[in-house]
Amino acid sequence: MSWPNFASPNVVAVVNFTFLTLIIIIGAVLGATVRVGKELKLKSGWKSIFRTYMIGVGAAFICLPFITSFLHLKYESLVLPLKSTLPNVYIEQLFMLISLSGISSYLGYSLLDNIANKVIQSQVNALGEEQEKNSTSINELREENLKIKKNEKRISIELLYMKAKDAVASGQKFQDKPDEESRIASIKKFNDAIKMLDEALLLVDKVNEYHEYDRLMVMKAYALKRVDRISEALDIVDQLLEKDGSNPVLIYNKGCYSWLIKKFDTEDEIKKLIIKSLTVNPKTDKLKTHQRKIIEKVLSKLDVDIKDLFDDSELENIRKQTM
């Protein structure tokens, strides 16, 4: 009996395919688990839950190539042999594949729902005079059509947000490098993010979908600040504070942006804003967590924007107020 040649390209290809398939399934199961917890809430029976997992895995394999086409997953860093792949790159790309598989599973489930809804929409177009007489059926089909458009819009917004977030992350990496080419690349990435966020904002109803609108605007303000369009970023923060005046992140950003463009005549007004952001009572636990991170950053002088704003005695007073 002869053993297979493990150095053979065919064997390596099979091993790589098996390994990547297993990783995608793991990510897809995690994405389906989120949907089970969010929508089924474990009340629909095990058969329905199992069906959700299977659809999630299938959706991941269908949608993953599309999503990875613009999120730049480096498959070559995950396949054998790994001679030219650094350990940190391998781990980063491995977890990114798991994450994207989960996202594909979660969003892909909705995408498959849309496909079914589009079939219904095609039936609407093919209905004759007989169905026009049935007003009840027509109204139901119109509702389905509205759901289709709503789902399509939601997925478009989410994909634009993900692409913008990826561009911001890339811009930050380039910004940390000292050479001129990296600086130019960083500015381009941040401007790309701003453009994609503007596209997403056009799809959002700022009155009825204000949470989504605010999320996009917060990221846009951050990207604007990174390309030195600080006045525009400050205008966005002021606009958001009108609706959420006790948000510590927004108050802190207003203080930092105002300090950078010297909006106020005295440092005291800036200091009051910063201290208010550290001591205000947030409305949610998530905001409390963000506030705690800001407090630690200020006390440790890690924020270069306001590094020299407070002296040691002032920082000690802040420490006492935030204990």
C-alpha positions in Angstrom: 0.0 0.0 0.0 1.5 3.4 -1.0 0.9 6.6 0.9 -0.4 9.7 -0.9 2.1 12.3 -1.8 1.2 15.2 0.6 3.4 17.6 -1.4 1.3 17.0 -4.5 -0.6 20.1 -5.7 -3.8 18.1 -5.8 -3.5 17.0 -2.2 -2.6 20.6 -1.1 -5.6 21.9 -3.0 -8.0 19.4 -1.3 -6.5 20.2 2.2 -6.9 24.0 1.6 -10.5 23.6 0.3 -11.4 21.5 3.3 -9.8 23.9 5.8 -11.4 27.0 4.3 -14.8 25.3 4.1 -14.6 24.5 7.8 -13.7 28.1 8.7 -16.5 29.4 6.6 -19.0 27.0 8.2 -17.8 28.1 11.7 -18.3 31.8 10.8 -21.7 31.0 9.2 -22.9 29.2 12.3 -21.9 32.2 14.4 -23.9 34.5 12.1 -26.9 32.2 12.2 -26.6 32.0 16.0 -27.1 35.8 16.1 -30.2 35.5 13.9 -31.5 32.7 16.1 -31.1 34.8 19.2 -32.4 38.0 17.6 -35.4 36.7 15.6 -36.4 33.2 16.7 -35.5 33.7 20.4 -35.5 29.9 20.8 -39.3 29.7 20.7 -39.8 28.3 17.2 -38.7 24.7 17.9 -35.4 22.9 17.1 -36.5 22.1 13.5 -36.9 25.8 12.7 -33.6 26.6 14.4 -31.8 23.9 12.5 -33.3 25.2 9.3 -32.1 28.7 10.1 -28.5 27.3 10.6 -28.6 25.5 7.3 -29.9 28.5 5.4 -27.2 30.6 7.2 -24.4 28.2 6.0 -25.8 28.2 2.5 -26.1 31.9 2.4 -22.6 32.4 3.6 -21.2 30.3 0.7 -23.3 32.2 -1.7 -22.7 35.7 -0.5 -19.1 35.5 0.9 -17.4 35.9 -2.6 -19.5 39.1 -3.2 -18.7 40.7 0.2 -14.9 39.8 0.1 -14.6 41.3 -3.4 -14.6 44.8 -1.8 -13.3 44.0 1.7 -9.9 42.8 0.4 -9.6 39.4 2.1 -6.2 37.9 1.2 -7.0 34.2 0.5 -3.3 33.7 -0.4 -2.4 34.3 3.3 -4.6 31.4 4.4 -3.6 28.6 2.0 -0.7 26.2 2.2 2.2 26.5 2.0 2.6 29.4 4.5 6.2 30.2 3.9 5.7 33.8 2.9 2.9 34.5 5.4 3.6 36.2 8.8 1.9 34.7 11.8 0.1 38.0 12.6 -1.2 38.3 9.0 -2.4 34.7 9.1 -4.3 35.2 12.3 -5.8 38.5 11.2 -7.0 37.1 7.8 -8.3 33.9 9.5 -10.4 35.9 12.0 -11.5 38.2 9.1 -12.7 35.2 7.1 -14.7 34.0 10.2 -16.2 37.4 10.7 -17.1 37.9 7.0 -18.6 34.4 6.9 -20.8 35.3 9.9 -21.8 38.6 8.3 -22.6 36.8 5.0 -24.7 34.3 6.9 -26.6 37.0 8.7 -27.1 39.4 5.8 -27.4 36.6 3.3 -30.4 35.2 5.1 -32.2 38.5 4.4 -30.9 38.5 0.9 -32.5 35.1 0.2 -35.7 36.5 1.7 -35.5 39.3 -0.9 -35.1 36.7 -3.7 -38.4 35.1 -2.5 -40.0 38.5 -2.3 -38.9 39.4 -5.8 -40.6 36.3 -7.1 -43.8 37.7 -5.5 -43.1 41.0 -7.2 -42.8 39.4 -10.6 -46.2 37.8 -9.9 -47.6 41.2 -9.2 -46.5 42.4 -12.7 -48.0 39.4 -14.3 -51.4 39.7 -12.7 -54.3 40.3 -15.0 -57.7 41.8 -14.7 -58.9 38.9 -12.5 -56.5 39.9 -9.6 -57.2 43.6 -10.0 -60.8 42.8 -9.0 -59.5 41.3 -5.8 -58.5 44.4 -3.8 -57.5 42.4 -0.8 -54.9 40.4 -2.7 -53.6 43.5 -4.5 -53.1 45.3 -1.2 -51.2 42.3 0.3 -48.9 42.1 -2.7 -48.3 45.8 -2.5 -47.2 45.4 1.1 -44.8 42.7 0.0 -43.4 45.0 -2.6 -42.8 47.7 0.0 -41.0 45.1 2.1 -38.8 44.2 -0.8 -37.8 47.8 -1.4 -37.2 48.4 2.4 -35.0 45.3 2.6 -33.0 46.3 -0.5 -32.5 49.8 0.9 -31.4 48.4 4.3 -28.9 46.0 2.8 -27.5 48.8 0.5 -27.1 51.1 3.5 -25.3 48.4 5.5 -22.9 47.5 2.7 -22.0 51.2 2.2 -21.4 51.5 5.9 -19.2 48.4 6.0 -17.2 49.7 2.9 -16.8 53.1 4.6 -15.7 51.5 7.8 -13.1 49.5 5.9 -11.9 52.6 4.1 -11.5 54.4 7.5 -9.6 51.5 9.0 -7.2 51.5 5.9 -6.9 55.3 6.2 -5.8 55.0 9.8 -3.1 52.5 8.9 -1.7 54.7 6.2 -1.9 57.7 8.5 0.4 56.1 11.0 3.2 55.9 8.4 5.6 58.9 8.0 6.1 58.9 4.3 4.3 61.2 1.8 2.8 58.4 -0.3 1.1 56.9 2.8 -0.2 60.4 3.7 -1.8 60.8 0.3 -3.2 57.2 0.4 -4.7 58.0 3.8 -6.4 61.1 2.6 -7.8 59.2 -0.4 -9.2 56.4 1.9 -10.9 58.9 4.2 -12.4 60.8 1.2 -13.7 57.5 -0.2 -15.3 56.8 3.2 -17.0 60.2 3.2 -18.3 59.7 -0.3 -19.8 56.3 0.6 -21.3 57.7 3.8 -23.0 60.5 1.7 -24.4 57.8 -0.6 -25.8 55.9 2.4 -27.2 59.1 4.0 -29.2 59.8 0.8 -31.0 56.4 1.4 -31.9 57.1 5.1 -35.0 58.8 6.3 -33.5 61.1 8.9 -36.8 61.5 10.8 -38.0 57.9 11.0 -34.6 56.2 10.9 -32.7 58.7 13.1 -30.6 56.0 14.8 -29.2 54.9 11.5 -28.8 58.5 10.3 -26.9 59.4 13.5 -24.6 56.3 13.2 -23.6 57.3 9.7 -23.1 61.0 10.6 -20.8 60.1 13.6 -18.5 58.2 11.2 -18.7 61.0 8.7 -17.6 63.5 11.3 -14.7 61.3 12.3 -13.6 61.0 8.6 -13.9 64.7 8.1 -11.7 65.4 11.1 -9.1 63.1 9.7 -8.8 65.1 6.5 -8.7 68.5 8.4 -12.2 69.4 7.6 -12.8 70.0 11.3 -15.3 72.8 11.0 -17.6 70.5 9.0 -17.1 67.8 11.6 -18.0 70.2 14.4 -21.2 71.2 12.5 -22.2 67.6 12.5 -21.5 67.2 16.2 -23.5 70.3 17.0 -26.4 69.0 14.9 -26.4 65.6 16.7 -26.1 67.2 20.2 -29.4 69.0 19.6 -31.1 65.6 19.7 -28.8 63.9 22.3 -27.4 66.6 24.6 -26.1 64.1 27.2 -24.0 62.0 24.9 -20.5 62.0 26.4 -18.8 61.0 23.1 -20.4 63.9 21.2 -19.7 66.4 23.9 -16.0 65.3 24.0 -15.7 65.5 20.3 -17.2 69.0 20.3 -14.6 70.0 22.9 -11.7 68.5 20.9 -12.8 69.9 17.5 -13.4 73.3 19.1 -9.9 73.3 20.6 -8.3 72.3 17.3 -9.9 75.2 15.3 -9.7 77.7 18.3 -13.4 78.3 18.2 -13.5 79.8 21.7 -11.4 82.7 23.0 -10.4 81.0 26.2 -9.2 77.5 27.2 -11.7 77.5 30.1 -14.7 77.0 27.8 -13.0 74.0 26.1 -12.1 72.6 29.5 -15.7 72.9 30.7 -16.8 70.9 27.6 -14.2 68.2 28.2 -15.0 67.9 31.9 -18.8 67.8 31.1 -18.2 64.9 28.8 -16.4 63.0 31.5 -18.9 63.7 34.3 -22.3 63.7 32.5 -24.6 60.8 33.2 -25.0 58.7 30.0 -28.4 57.3 29.1 -27.2 53.8 28.2 -24.6 51.3 29.4 -22.9 51.4 26.0 -22.3 55.1 26.4 -21.1 54.6 29.9 -18.5 52.2 28.5 -17.4 54.7 25.9 -17.3 57.4 28.6 -15.0 55.3 30.8 -12.6 54.9 27.8 -12.5 58.6 27.2 -11.8 59.3 30.9 -8.8 56.9 30.9 -7.6 58.5 27.6 -7.7 62.0 29.1 -6.1 61.1 32.4 -3.3 59.2 30.6 -2.8 62.1 28.1 -3.2 59.7 25.2 -5.3 62.0 23.1 -2.8 64.1 21.1 -5.6 66.6 20.2 -5.8 67.9 23.9 -2.6 66.4 25.3 -1.4 69.8 26.8 -4.8 71.2 27.6 -4.9 70.2 31.3 -2.0 70.4 33.8 -1.3 67.7 36.4 -3.4 69.4 39.2 -6.4 69.7 36.8 -6.1 66.1 35.8 -6.0 65.1 39.5 -9.3 67.0 40.1 -10.8 65.3 37.1 -9.7 61.9 38.5 -11.5 62.7 41.8 -14.7 63.8 40.0 -14.8 60.6 37.9 -14.0 58.1 40.5 
